[in-house]
Amino acid sequence: MKKELRNSGFSLKTDRKSQLIEQMKSLVVEKIHHSNKLLDIKWPEFISEKLHLNYKYLSSFFLL
């Protein structure tokens, strides 16, 4: 199944870090696309609240 998905341009995100990054991206995209006004949002608070995780922990995924 993994091979078939890969051949179709898809992949399975099995590790926790990849899953959380995808969830964060989805939250941001969804919020932007479903908003009819300019967003005055505190992204760290919004993301950590939605994922029920500390933003400091989440932001560590993006450090080099």
PDBQT receptor file of N, H, CA, C and O in Angstrom, charges set to zero:
ATOM      1  N   MET A   1       0.823  -1.186   0.000  1.00  0.00    +0.000 N 
ATOM      2  CA  MET A   1       0.000   0.000   0.000  1.00  0.00    +0.000 C 
ATOM      3  C   MET A   1       0.876   1.263   0.000  1.00  0.00    +0.000 C 
ATOM      4  O   MET A   1       0.575   2.223  -0.709  1.00  0.00    +0.000 OA
ATOM      5  N   LYS A   2       1.959   1.263   0.793  1.00  0.00    +0.000 N 
ATOM      6  H   LYS A   2       2.203   0.483   1.369  1.00  0.00    +0.000 HD
ATOM      7  CA  LYS A   2       2.838   2.428   0.828  1.00  0.00    +0.000 C 
ATOM      8  C   LYS A   2       3.403   2.723  -0.551  1.00  0.00    +0.000 C 
ATOM      9  O   LYS A   2       3.492   3.879  -0.964  1.00  0.00    +0.000 OA
ATOM     10  N   LYS A   3       3.785   1.663  -1.261  1.00  0.00    +0.000 N 
ATOM     11  H   LYS A   3       3.713   0.723  -0.926  1.00  0.00    +0.000 HD
ATOM     12  CA  LYS A   3       4.363   1.828  -2.594  1.00  0.00    +0.000 C 
ATOM     13  C   LYS A   3       3.335   2.426  -3.551  1.00  0.00    +0.000 C 
ATOM     14  O   LYS A   3       3.661   3.308  -4.345  1.00  0.00    +0.000 OA
ATOM     15  N   GLU A   4       2.096   1.947  -3.476  1.00  0.00    +0.000 N 
ATOM     16  H   GLU A   4       1.830   1.231  -2.831  1.00  0.00    +0.000 HD
ATOM     17  CA  GLU A   4       1.036   2.467  -4.338  1.00  0.00    +0.000 C 
ATOM     18  C   GLU A   4       0.769   3.940  -4.044  1.00  0.00    +0.000 C 
ATOM     19  O   GLU A   4       0.572   4.737  -4.961  1.00  0.00    +0.000 OA
ATOM     20  N   LEU A   5       0.762   4.294  -2.767  1.00  0.00    +0.000 N 
ATOM     21  H   LEU A   5       0.922   3.646  -2.022  1.00  0.00    +0.000 HD
ATOM     22  CA  LEU A   5       0.564   5.690  -2.391  1.00  0.00    +0.000 C 
ATOM     23  C   LEU A   5       1.702   6.560  -2.918  1.00  0.00    +0.000 C 
ATOM     24  O   LEU A   5       1.466   7.628  -3.482  1.00  0.00    +0.000 OA
ATOM     25  N   ARG A   6       2.934   6.097  -2.732  1.00  0.00    +0.000 N 
ATOM     26  H   ARG A   6       3.126   5.229  -2.274  1.00  0.00    +0.000 HD
ATOM     27  CA  ARG A   6       4.101   6.838  -3.200  1.00  0.00    +0.000 C 
ATOM     28  C   ARG A   6       4.054   7.026  -4.716  1.00  0.00    +0.000 C 
ATOM     29  O   ARG A   6       4.371   8.105  -5.218  1.00  0.00    +0.000 OA
ATOM     30  N   ASN A   7       3.663   5.990  -5.438  1.00  0.00    +0.000 N 
ATOM     31  H   ASN A   7       3.406   5.114  -5.030  1.00  0.00    +0.000 HD
ATOM     32  CA  ASN A   7       3.575   6.075  -6.893  1.00  0.00    +0.000 C 
ATOM     33  C   ASN A   7       2.516   7.075  -7.343  1.00  0.00    +0.000 C 
ATOM     34  O   ASN A   7       2.601   7.628  -8.440  1.00  0.00    +0.000 OA
ATOM     35  N   SER A   8       1.520   7.304  -6.491  1.00  0.00    +0.000 N 
ATOM     36  H   SER A   8       1.451   6.854  -5.600  1.00  0.00    +0.000 HD
ATOM     37  CA  SER A   8       0.456   8.257  -6.802  1.00  0.00    +0.000 C 
ATOM     38  C   SER A   8       0.764   9.660  -6.286  1.00  0.00    +0.000 C 
ATOM     39  O   SER A   8      -0.051  10.572  -6.427  1.00  0.00    +0.000 OA
ATOM     40  N   GLY A   9       1.942   9.829  -5.689  1.00  0.00    +0.000 N 
ATOM     41  H   GLY A   9       2.604   9.088  -5.574  1.00  0.00    +0.000 HD
ATOM     42  CA  GLY A   9       2.332  11.142  -5.189  1.00  0.00    +0.000 C 
ATOM     43  C   GLY A   9       1.969  11.396  -3.742  1.00  0.00    +0.000 C 
ATOM     44  O   GLY A   9       2.065  12.531  -3.273  1.00  0.00    +0.000 OA
ATOM     45  N   PHE A  10       1.555  10.371  -3.028  1.00  0.00    +0.000 N 
ATOM     46  H   PHE A  10       1.476   9.449  -3.409  1.00  0.00    +0.000 HD
ATOM     47  CA  PHE A  10       1.193  10.499  -1.624  1.00  0.00    +0.000 C 
ATOM     48  C   PHE A  10       2.208   9.771  -0.759  1.00  0.00    +0.000 C 
ATOM     49  O   PHE A  10       2.968   8.929  -1.237  1.00  0.00    +0.000 OA
ATOM     50  N   SER A  11       2.205  10.112   0.520  1.00  0.00    +0.000 N 
ATOM     51  H   SER A  11       1.588  10.796   0.908  1.00  0.00    +0.000 HD
ATOM     52  CA  SER A  11       3.053   9.386   1.457  1.00  0.00    +0.000 C 
ATOM     53  C   SER A  11       2.360   9.327   2.802  1.00  0.00    +0.000 C 
ATOM     54  O   SER A  11       1.531  10.178   3.122  1.00  0.00    +0.000 OA
ATOM     55  N   LEU A  12       2.699   8.331   3.578  1.00  0.00    +0.000 N 
ATOM     56  H   LEU A  12       3.373   7.639   3.319  1.00  0.00    +0.000 HD
ATOM     57  CA  LEU A  12       2.149   8.196   4.918  1.00  0.00    +0.000 C 
ATOM     58  C   LEU A  12       3.060   8.916   5.902  1.00  0.00    +0.000 C 
ATOM     59  O   LEU A  12       4.270   8.691   5.917  1.00  0.00    +0.000 OA
ATOM     60  N   LYS A  13       2.483   9.767   6.708  1.00  0.00    +0.000 N 
ATOM     61  H   LYS A  13       1.499   9.949   6.695  1.00  0.00    +0.000 HD
ATOM     62  CA  LYS A  13       3.241  10.470   7.745  1.00  0.00    +0.000 C 
ATOM     63  C   LYS A  13       3.098   9.663   9.022  1.00  0.00    +0.000 C 
ATOM     64  O   LYS A  13       2.075   9.725   9.704  1.00  0.00    +0.000 OA
ATOM     65  N   THR A  14       4.122   8.916   9.331  1.00  0.00    +0.000 N 
ATOM     66  H   THR A  14       4.953   8.865   8.777  1.00  0.00    +0.000 HD
ATOM     67  CA  THR A  14       4.004   7.999  10.457  1.00  0.00    +0.000 C 
ATOM     68  C   THR A  14       4.645   8.520  11.731  1.00  0.00    +0.000 C 
ATOM     69  O   THR A  14       4.268   8.097  12.824  1.00  0.00    +0.000 OA
ATOM     70  N   ASP A  15       5.610   9.436  11.614  1.00  0.00    +0.000 N 
ATOM     71  H   ASP A  15       5.916   9.779  10.726  1.00  0.00    +0.000 HD
ATOM     72  CA  ASP A  15       6.227   9.893  12.848  1.00  0.00    +0.000 C 
ATOM     73  C   ASP A  15       5.443  11.071  13.422  1.00  0.00    +0.000 C 
ATOM     74  O   ASP A  15       4.807  11.824  12.684  1.00  0.00    +0.000 OA
ATOM     75  N   ARG A  16       5.495  11.219  14.721  1.00  0.00    +0.000 N 
ATOM     76  H   ARG A  16       6.012  10.608  15.321  1.00  0.00    +0.000 HD
ATOM     77  CA  ARG A  16       4.710  12.220  15.448  1.00  0.00    +0.000 C 
ATOM     78  C   ARG A  16       5.045  13.642  14.990  1.00  0.00    +0.000 C 
ATOM     79  O   ARG A  16       4.149  14.473  14.840  1.00  0.00    +0.000 OA
ATOM     80  N   LYS A  17       6.305  13.916  14.774  1.00  0.00    +0.000 N 
ATOM     81  H   LYS A  17       7.032  13.241  14.897  1.00  0.00    +0.000 HD
ATOM     82  CA  LYS A  17       6.720  15.250  14.354  1.00  0.00    +0.000 C 
ATOM     83  C   LYS A  17       6.063  15.629  13.027  1.00  0.00    +0.000 C 
ATOM     84  O   LYS A  17       5.517  16.724  12.894  1.00  0.00    +0.000 OA
ATOM     85  N   SER A  18       6.114  14.746  12.067  1.00  0.00    +0.000 N 
ATOM     86  H   SER A  18       6.559  13.857  12.175  1.00  0.00    +0.000 HD
ATOM     87  CA  SER A  18       5.510  15.012  10.758  1.00  0.00    +0.000 C 
ATOM     88  C   SER A  18       4.007  15.195  10.867  1.00  0.00    +0.000 C 
ATOM     89  O   SER A  18       3.432  16.056  10.200  1.00  0.00    +0.000 OA
ATOM     90  N   GLN A  19       3.378  14.397  11.696  1.00  0.00    +0.000 N 
ATOM     91  H   GLN A  19       3.846  13.698  12.237  1.00  0.00    +0.000 HD
ATOM     92  CA  GLN A  19       1.930  14.517  11.889  1.00  0.00    +0.000 C 
ATOM     93  C   GLN A  19       1.566  15.876  12.477  1.00  0.00    +0.000 C 
ATOM     94  O   GLN A  19       0.620  16.518  12.020  1.00  0.00    +0.000 OA
ATOM     95  N   LEU A  20       2.310  16.311  13.483  1.00  0.00    +0.000 N 
ATOM     96  H   LEU A  20       3.078  15.789  13.854  1.00  0.00    +0.000 HD
ATOM     97  CA  LEU A  20       2.019  17.596  14.116  1.00  0.00    +0.000 C 
ATOM     98  C   LEU A  20       2.280  18.766  13.171  1.00  0.00    +0.000 C 
ATOM     99  O   LEU A  20       1.524  19.738  13.168  1.00  0.00    +0.000 OA
ATOM    100  N   ILE A  21       3.321  18.684  12.383  1.00  0.00    +0.000 N 
ATOM    101  H   ILE A  21       3.934  17.894  12.385  1.00  0.00    +0.000 HD
ATOM    102  CA  ILE A  21       3.600  19.741  11.411  1.00  0.00    +0.000 C 
ATOM    103  C   ILE A  21       2.461  19.834  10.403  1.00  0.00    +0.000 C 
ATOM    104  O   ILE A  21       2.014  20.933  10.073  1.00  0.00    +0.000 OA
ATOM    105  N   GLU A  22       1.996  18.710   9.919  1.00  0.00    +0.000 N 
ATOM    106  H   GLU A  22       2.359  17.818  10.187  1.00  0.00    +0.000 HD
ATOM    107  CA  GLU A  22       0.870  18.707   8.980  1.00  0.00    +0.000 C 
ATOM    108  C   GLU A  22      -0.390  19.268   9.627  1.00  0.00    +0.000 C 
ATOM    109  O   GLU A  22      -1.140  20.001   8.983  1.00  0.00    +0.000 OA
ATOM    110  N   GLN A  23      -0.633  18.934  10.886  1.00  0.00    +0.000 N 
ATOM    111  H   GLN A  23      -0.024  18.338  11.410  1.00  0.00    +0.000 HD
ATOM    112  CA  GLN A  23      -1.800  19.459  11.593  1.00  0.00    +0.000 C 
ATOM    113  C   GLN A  23      -1.708  20.973  11.740  1.00  0.00    +0.000 C 
ATOM    114  O   GLN A  23      -2.705  21.674  11.564  1.00  0.00    +0.000 OA
ATOM    115  N   MET A  24      -0.522  21.483  12.061  1.00  0.00    +0.000 N 
ATOM    116  H   MET A  24       0.287  20.913  12.204  1.00  0.00    +0.000 HD
ATOM    117  CA  MET A  24      -0.344  22.930  12.201  1.00  0.00    +0.000 C 
ATOM    118  C   MET A  24      -0.595  23.634  10.870  1.00  0.00    +0.000 C 
ATOM    119  O   MET A  24      -1.282  24.654  10.821  1.00  0.00    +0.000 OA
ATOM    120  N   LYS A  25      -0.041  23.090   9.800  1.00  0.00    +0.000 N 
ATOM    121  H   LYS A  25       0.517  22.261   9.839  1.00  0.00    +0.000 HD
ATOM    122  CA  LYS A  25      -0.247  23.686   8.480  1.00  0.00    +0.000 C 
ATOM    123  C   LYS A  25      -1.726  23.684   8.113  1.00  0.00    +0.000 C 
ATOM    124  O   LYS A  25      -2.236  24.668   7.577  1.00  0.00    +0.000 OA
ATOM    125  N   SER A  26      -2.405  22.602   8.395  1.00  0.00    +0.000 N 
ATOM    126  H   SER A  26      -1.991  21.803   8.830  1.00  0.00    +0.000 HD
ATOM    127  CA  SER A  26      -3.830  22.503   8.086  1.00  0.00    +0.000 C 
ATOM    128  C   SER A  26      -4.652  23.517   8.870  1.00  0.00    +0.000 C 
ATOM    129  O   SER A  26      -5.577  24.123   8.328  1.00  0.00    +0.000 OA
ATOM    130  N   LEU A  27      -4.318  23.702  10.138  1.00  0.00    +0.000 N 
ATOM    131  H   LEU A  27      -3.567  23.210  10.578  1.00  0.00    +0.000 HD
ATOM    132  CA  LEU A  27      -5.026  24.685  10.960  1.00  0.00    +0.000 C 
ATOM    133  C   LEU A  27      -4.887  26.090  10.388  1.00  0.00    +0.000 C 
ATOM    134  O   LEU A  27      -5.865  26.832  10.307  1.00  0.00    +0.000 OA
ATOM    135  N   VAL A  28      -3.680  26.451   9.996  1.00  0.00    +0.000 N 
ATOM    136  H   VAL A  28      -2.885  25.848  10.062  1.00  0.00    +0.000 HD
ATOM    137  CA  VAL A  28      -3.433  27.787   9.455  1.00  0.00    +0.000 C 
ATOM    138  C   VAL A  28      -4.174  27.967   8.136  1.00  0.00    +0.000 C 
ATOM    139  O   VAL A  28      -4.852  28.976   7.940  1.00  0.00    +0.000 OA
ATOM    140  N   VAL A  29      -4.053  27.010   7.239  1.00  0.00    +0.000 N 
ATOM    141  H   VAL A  29      -3.502  26.191   7.398  1.00  0.00    +0.000 HD
ATOM    142  CA  VAL A  29      -4.718  27.099   5.936  1.00  0.00    +0.000 C 
ATOM    143  C   VAL A  29      -6.228  27.174   6.115  1.00  0.00    +0.000 C 
ATOM    144  O   VAL A  29      -6.883  28.002   5.484  1.00  0.00    +0.000 OA
ATOM    145  N   GLU A  30      -6.781  26.330   6.958  1.00  0.00    +0.000 N 
ATOM    146  H   GLU A  30      -6.248  25.657   7.472  1.00  0.00    +0.000 HD
ATOM    147  CA  GLU A  30      -8.225  26.320   7.194  1.00  0.00    +0.000 C 
ATOM    148  C   GLU A  30      -8.694  27.657   7.758  1.00  0.00    +0.000 C 
ATOM    149  O   GLU A  30      -9.713  28.191   7.320  1.00  0.00    +0.000 OA
ATOM    150  N   LYS A  31      -7.965  28.196   8.719  1.00  0.00    +0.000 N 
ATOM    151  H   LYS A  31      -7.138  27.763   9.075  1.00  0.00    +0.000 HD
ATOM    152  CA  LYS A  31      -8.347  29.468   9.340  1.00  0.00    +0.000 C 
ATOM    153  C   LYS A  31      -8.313  30.594   8.320  1.00  0.00    +0.000 C 
ATOM    154  O   LYS A  31      -9.209  31.438   8.302  1.00  0.00    +0.000 OA
ATOM    155  N   ILE A  32      -7.305  30.621   7.481  1.00  0.00    +0.000 N 
ATOM    156  H   ILE A  32      -6.577  29.935   7.495  1.00  0.00    +0.000 HD
ATOM    157  CA  ILE A  32      -7.182  31.679   6.477  1.00  0.00    +0.000 C 
ATOM    158  C   ILE A  32      -8.264  31.552   5.410  1.00  0.00    +0.000 C 
ATOM    159  O   ILE A  32      -8.866  32.554   5.024  1.00  0.00    +0.000 OA
ATOM    160  N   HIS A  33      -8.516  30.359   4.938  1.00  0.00    +0.000 N 
ATOM    161  H   HIS A  33      -8.027  29.545   5.252  1.00  0.00    +0.000 HD
ATOM    162  CA  HIS A  33      -9.481  30.150   3.857  1.00  0.00    +0.000 C 
ATOM    163  C   HIS A  33     -10.927  30.338   4.295  1.00  0.00    +0.000 C 
ATOM    164  O   HIS A  33     -11.776  30.673   3.469  1.00  0.00    +0.000 OA
ATOM    165  N   HIS A  34     -11.221  30.133   5.555  1.00  0.00    +0.000 N 
ATOM    166  H   HIS A  34     -10.530  29.861   6.225  1.00  0.00    +0.000 HD
ATOM    167  CA  HIS A  34     -12.600  30.233   6.029  1.00  0.00    +0.000 C 
ATOM    168  C   HIS A  34     -12.869  31.529   6.781  1.00  0.00    +0.000 C 
ATOM    169  O   HIS A  34     -13.837  31.625   7.535  1.00  0.00    +0.000 OA
ATOM    170  N   SER A  35     -12.026  32.510   6.578  1.00  0.00    +0.000 N 
ATOM    171  H   SER A  35     -11.240  32.432   5.964  1.00  0.00    +0.000 HD
ATOM    172  CA  SER A  35     -12.208  33.793   7.240  1.00  0.00    +0.000 C 
ATOM    173  C   SER A  35     -12.597  34.839   6.207  1.00  0.00    +0.000 C 
ATOM    174  O   SER A  35     -12.001  34.925   5.134  1.00  0.00    +0.000 OA
ATOM    175  N   ASN A  36     -13.601  35.627   6.545  1.00  0.00    +0.000 N 
ATOM    176  H   ASN A  36     -14.086  35.557   7.417  1.00  0.00    +0.000 HD
ATOM    177  CA  ASN A  36     -14.064  36.670   5.635  1.00  0.00    +0.000 C 
ATOM    178  C   ASN A  36     -13.488  38.037   5.980  1.00  0.00    +0.000 C 
ATOM    179  O   ASN A  36     -13.815  39.030   5.329  1.00  0.00    +0.000 OA
ATOM    180  N   LYS A  37     -12.642  38.097   6.988  1.00  0.00    +0.000 N 
ATOM    181  H   LYS A  37     -12.376  37.290   7.517  1.00  0.00    +0.000 HD
ATOM    182  CA  LYS A  37     -12.100  39.381   7.416  1.00  0.00    +0.000 C 
ATOM    183  C   LYS A  37     -10.594  39.260   7.607  1.00  0.00    +0.000 C 
ATOM    184  O   LYS A  37     -10.025  38.168   7.577  1.00  0.00    +0.000 OA
ATOM    185  N   LEU A  38      -9.977  40.399   7.800  1.00  0.00    +0.000 N 
ATOM    186  H   LEU A  38     -10.439  41.286   7.824  1.00  0.00    +0.000 HD
ATOM    187  CA  LEU A  38      -8.548  40.386   8.104  1.00  0.00    +0.000 C 
ATOM    188  C   LEU A  38      -8.338  39.684   9.430  1.00  0.00    +0.000 C 
ATOM    189  O   LEU A  38      -9.061  39.930  10.396  1.00  0.00    +0.000 OA
ATOM    190  N   LEU A  39      -7.373  38.833   9.471  1.00  0.00    +0.000 N 
ATOM    191  H   LEU A  39      -6.786  38.634   8.687  1.00  0.00    +0.000 HD
ATOM    192  CA  LEU A  39      -7.134  38.048  10.675  1.00  0.00    +0.000 C 
ATOM    193  C   LEU A  39      -6.232  38.796  11.644  1.00  0.00    +0.000 C 
ATOM    194  O   LEU A  39      -5.093  39.138  11.323  1.00  0.00    +0.000 OA
ATOM    195  N   ASP A  40      -6.753  39.038  12.810  1.00  0.00    +0.000 N 
ATOM    196  H   ASP A  40      -7.678  38.761  13.070  1.00  0.00    +0.000 HD
ATOM    197  CA  ASP A  40      -5.962  39.595  13.905  1.00  0.00    +0.000 C 
ATOM    198  C   ASP A  40      -5.894  38.488  14.947  1.00  0.00    +0.000 C 
ATOM    199  O   ASP A  40      -6.587  38.513  15.964  1.00  0.00    +0.000 OA
ATOM    200  N   ILE A  41      -5.046  37.529  14.663  1.00  0.00    +0.000 N 
ATOM    201  H   ILE A  41      -4.483  37.508  13.837  1.00  0.00    +0.000 HD
ATOM    202  CA  ILE A  41      -5.024  36.310  15.472  1.00  0.00    +0.000 C 
ATOM    203  C   ILE A  41      -3.624  36.096  16.033  1.00  0.00    +0.000 C 
ATOM    204  O   ILE A  41      -2.624  36.396  15.380  1.00  0.00    +0.000 OA
ATOM    205  N   LYS A  42      -3.572  35.589  17.212  1.00  0.00    +0.000 N 
ATOM    206  H   LYS A  42      -4.384  35.344  17.742  1.00  0.00    +0.000 HD
ATOM    207  CA  LYS A  42      -2.297  35.224  17.827  1.00  0.00    +0.000 C 
ATOM    208  C   LYS A  42      -2.062  33.750  17.506  1.00  0.00    +0.000 C 
ATOM    209  O   LYS A  42      -2.562  32.859  18.193  1.00  0.00    +0.000 OA
ATOM    210  N   TRP A  43      -1.297  33.520  16.454  1.00  0.00    +0.000 N 
ATOM    211  H   TRP A  43      -0.891  34.244  15.896  1.00  0.00    +0.000 HD
ATOM    212  CA  TRP A  43      -1.100  32.169  15.941  1.00  0.00    +0.000 C 
ATOM    213  C   TRP A  43      -0.557  31.187  16.973  1.00  0.00    +0.000 C 
ATOM    214  O   TRP A  43      -1.046  30.059  17.041  1.00  0.00    +0.000 OA
ATOM    215  N   PRO A  44       0.425  31.562  17.771  1.00  0.00    +0.000 N 
ATOM    216  CA  PRO A  44       0.919  30.592  18.768  1.00  0.00    +0.000 C 
ATOM    217  C   PRO A  44      -0.182  30.112  19.712  1.00  0.00    +0.000 C 
ATOM    218  O   PRO A  44      -0.271  28.924  20.021  1.00  0.00    +0.000 OA
ATOM    219  N   GLU A  45      -1.013  31.043  20.163  1.00  0.00    +0.000 N 
ATOM    220  H   GLU A  45      -0.940  32.008  19.912  1.00  0.00    +0.000 HD
ATOM    221  CA  GLU A  45      -2.104  30.668  21.069  1.00  0.00    +0.000 C 
ATOM    222  C   GLU A  45      -3.140  29.811  20.353  1.00  0.00    +0.000 C 
ATOM    223  O   GLU A  45      -3.599  28.802  20.888  1.00  0.00    +0.000 OA
ATOM    224  N   PHE A  46      -3.502  30.215  19.152  1.00  0.00    +0.000 N 
ATOM    225  H   PHE A  46      -3.129  31.035  18.718  1.00  0.00    +0.000 HD
ATOM    226  CA  PHE A  46      -4.501  29.484  18.377  1.00  0.00    +0.000 C 
ATOM    227  C   PHE A  46      -4.062  28.041  18.124  1.00  0.00    +0.000 C 
ATOM    228  O   PHE A  46      -4.825  27.103  18.356  1.00  0.00    +0.000 OA
ATOM    229  N   ILE A  47      -2.834  27.871  17.650  1.00  0.00    +0.000 N 
ATOM    230  H   ILE A  47      -2.213  28.632  17.461  1.00  0.00    +0.000 HD
ATOM    231  CA  ILE A  47      -2.334  26.539  17.306  1.00  0.00    +0.000 C 
ATOM    232  C   ILE A  47      -2.188  25.661  18.543  1.00  0.00    +0.000 C 
ATOM    233  O   ILE A  47      -2.605  24.503  18.536  1.00  0.00    +0.000 OA
ATOM    234  N   SER A  48      -1.606  26.199  19.589  1.00  0.00    +0.000 N 
ATOM    235  H   SER A  48      -1.267  27.139  19.595  1.00  0.00    +0.000 HD
ATOM    236  CA  SER A  48      -1.412  25.378  20.793  1.00  0.00    +0.000 C 
ATOM    237  C   SER A  48      -2.742  25.008  21.432  1.00  0.00    +0.000 C 
ATOM    238  O   SER A  48      -2.887  23.915  21.979  1.00  0.00    +0.000 OA
ATOM    239  N   GLU A  49      -3.717  25.914  21.367  1.00  0.00    +0.000 N 
ATOM    240  H   GLU A  49      -3.600  26.802  20.923  1.00  0.00    +0.000 HD
ATOM    241  CA  GLU A  49      -5.044  25.605  21.913  1.00  0.00    +0.000 C 
ATOM    242  C   GLU A  49      -5.720  24.488  21.115  1.00  0.00    +0.000 C 
ATOM    243  O   GLU A  49      -6.293  23.566  21.694  1.00  0.00    +0.000 OA
ATOM    244  N   LYS A  50      -5.651  24.573  19.812  1.00  0.00    +0.000 N 
ATOM    245  H   LYS A  50      -5.185  25.322  19.341  1.00  0.00    +0.000 HD
ATOM    246  CA  LYS A  50      -6.298  23.569  18.950  1.00  0.00    +0.000 C 
ATOM    247  C   LYS A  50      -5.651  22.192  19.079  1.00  0.00    +0.000 C 
ATOM    248  O   LYS A  50      -6.342  21.174  19.031  1.00  0.00    +0.000 OA
ATOM    249  N   LEU A  51      -4.336  22.155  19.242  1.00  0.00    +0.000 N 
ATOM    250  H   LEU A  51      -3.774  22.982  19.281  1.00  0.00    +0.000 HD
ATOM    251  CA  LEU A  51      -3.630  20.873  19.323  1.00  0.00    +0.000 C 
ATOM    252  C   LEU A  51      -3.437  20.391  20.763  1.00  0.00    +0.000 C 
ATOM    253  O   LEU A  51      -2.961  19.281  21.000  1.00  0.00    +0.000 OA
ATOM    254  N   HIS A  52      -3.814  21.240  21.712  1.00  0.00    +0.000 N 
ATOM    255  H   HIS A  52      -4.201  22.141  21.519  1.00  0.00    +0.000 HD
ATOM    256  CA  HIS A  52      -3.675  20.902  23.137  1.00  0.00    +0.000 C 
ATOM    257  C   HIS A  52      -2.229  20.577  23.502  1.00  0.00    +0.000 C 
ATOM    258  O   HIS A  52      -1.946  19.651  24.261  1.00  0.00    +0.000 OA
ATOM    259  N   LEU A  53      -1.321  21.381  22.928  1.00  0.00    +0.000 N 
ATOM    260  H   LEU A  53      -1.552  22.133  22.311  1.00  0.00    +0.000 HD
ATOM    261  CA  LEU A  53       0.106  21.212  23.199  1.00  0.00    +0.000 C 
ATOM    262  C   LEU A  53       0.746  22.577  23.393  1.00  0.00    +0.000 C 
ATOM    263  O   LEU A  53       0.265  23.579  22.865  1.00  0.00    +0.000 OA
ATOM    264  N   ASN A  54       1.817  22.608  24.144  1.00  0.00    +0.000 N 
ATOM    265  H   ASN A  54       2.207  21.793  24.574  1.00  0.00    +0.000 HD
ATOM    266  CA  ASN A  54       2.559  23.829  24.401  1.00  0.00    +0.000 C 
ATOM    267  C   ASN A  54       3.197  24.315  23.104  1.00  0.00    +0.000 C 
ATOM    268  O   ASN A  54       3.814  23.534  22.379  1.00  0.00    +0.000 OA
ATOM    269  N   TYR A  55       3.047  25.609  22.813  1.00  0.00    +0.000 N 
ATOM    270  H   TYR A  55       2.546  26.243  23.403  1.00  0.00    +0.000 HD
ATOM    271  CA  TYR A  55       3.587  26.129  21.563  1.00  0.00    +0.000 C 
ATOM    272  C   TYR A  55       5.110  26.089  21.517  1.00  0.00    +0.000 C 
ATOM    273  O   TYR A  55       5.694  25.931  20.445  1.00  0.00    +0.000 OA
ATOM    274  N   LYS A  56       5.746  26.228  22.648  1.00  0.00    +0.000 N 
ATOM    275  H   LYS A  56       5.272  26.357  23.520  1.00  0.00    +0.000 HD
ATOM    276  CA  LYS A  56       7.212  26.145  22.679  1.00  0.00    +0.000 C 
ATOM    277  C   LYS A  56       7.655  24.770  22.164  1.00  0.00    +0.000 C 
ATOM    278  O   LYS A  56       8.624  24.662  21.413  1.00  0.00    +0.000 OA
ATOM    279  N   TYR A  57       6.946  23.742  22.571  1.00  0.00    +0.000 N 
ATOM    280  H   TYR A  57       6.159  23.830  23.181  1.00  0.00    +0.000 HD
ATOM    281  CA  TYR A  57       7.227  22.386  22.092  1.00  0.00    +0.000 C 
ATOM    282  C   TYR A  57       6.987  22.306  20.581  1.00  0.00    +0.000 C 
ATOM    283  O   TYR A  57       7.820  21.776  19.847  1.00  0.00    +0.000 OA
ATOM    284  N   LEU A  58       5.864  22.825  20.125  1.00  0.00    +0.000 N 
ATOM    285  H   LEU A  58       5.187  23.256  20.722  1.00  0.00    +0.000 HD
ATOM    286  CA  LEU A  58       5.535  22.769  18.702  1.00  0.00    +0.000 C 
ATOM    287  C   LEU A  58       6.531  23.562  17.859  1.00  0.00    +0.000 C 
ATOM    288  O   LEU A  58       6.924  23.119  16.780  1.00  0.00    +0.000 OA
ATOM    289  N   SER A  59       6.934  24.720  18.344  1.00  0.00    +0.000 N 
ATOM    290  H   SER A  59       6.615  25.080  19.221  1.00  0.00    +0.000 HD
ATOM    291  CA  SER A  59       7.852  25.553  17.563  1.00  0.00    +0.000 C 
ATOM    292  C   SER A  59       9.245  24.937  17.456  1.00  0.00    +0.000 C 
ATOM    293  O   SER A  59      10.009  25.278  16.552  1.00  0.00    +0.000 OA
ATOM    294  N   SER A  60       9.571  24.041  18.365  1.00  0.00    +0.000 N 
ATOM    295  H   SER A  60       8.950  23.765  19.099  1.00  0.00    +0.000 HD
ATOM    296  CA  SER A  60      10.891  23.397  18.309  1.00  0.00    +0.000 C 
ATOM    297  C   SER A  60      11.062  22.546  17.047  1.00  0.00    +0.000 C 
ATOM    298  O   SER A  60      12.191  22.239  16.666  1.00  0.00    +0.000 OA
ATOM    299  N   PHE A  61       9.980  22.167  16.403  1.00  0.00    +0.000 N 
ATOM    300  H   PHE A  61       9.062  22.416  16.712  1.00  0.00    +0.000 HD
ATOM    301  CA  PHE A  61      10.064  21.383  15.172  1.00  0.00    +0.000 C 
ATOM    302  C   PHE A  61      10.634  22.195  14.016  1.00  0.00    +0.000 C 
ATOM    303  O   PHE A  61      11.113  21.630  13.033  1.00  0.00    +0.000 OA
ATOM    304  N   PHE A  62      10.583  23.509  14.132  1.00  0.00    +0.000 N 
ATOM    305  H   PHE A  62      10.194  23.968  14.930  1.00  0.00    +0.000 HD
ATOM    306  CA  PHE A  62      10.999  24.368  13.033  1.00  0.00    +0.000 C 
ATOM    307  C   PHE A  62      12.374  24.982  13.241  1.00  0.00    +0.000 C 
ATOM    308  O   PHE A  62      12.819  25.792  12.427  1.00  0.00    +0.000 OA
ATOM    309  N   LEU A  63      13.046  24.613  14.310  1.00  0.00    +0.000 N 
ATOM    310  H   LEU A  63      12.685  23.955  14.971  1.00  0.00    +0.000 HD
ATOM    311  CA  LEU A  63      14.394  25.113  14.561  1.00  0.00    +0.000 C 
ATOM    312  C   LEU A  63      15.406  24.268  13.806  1.00  0.00    +0.000 C 
ATOM    313  O   LEU A  63      15.240  23.055  13.673  1.00  0.00    +0.000 OA
ATOM    314  N   LEU A  64      16.436  24.902  13.322  1.00  0.00    +0.000 N 
ATOM    315  H   LEU A  64      16.571  25.887  13.430  1.00  0.00    +0.000 HD
ATOM    316  CA  LEU A  64      17.478  24.168  12.589  1.00  0.00    +0.000 C 
ATOM    317  C   LEU A  64      18.435  23.509  13.533  1.00  0.00    +0.000 C 
ATOM    318  O   LEU A  64      19.377  22.847  13.095  1.00  0.00    +0.000 OA
TER     319      LEU A  64
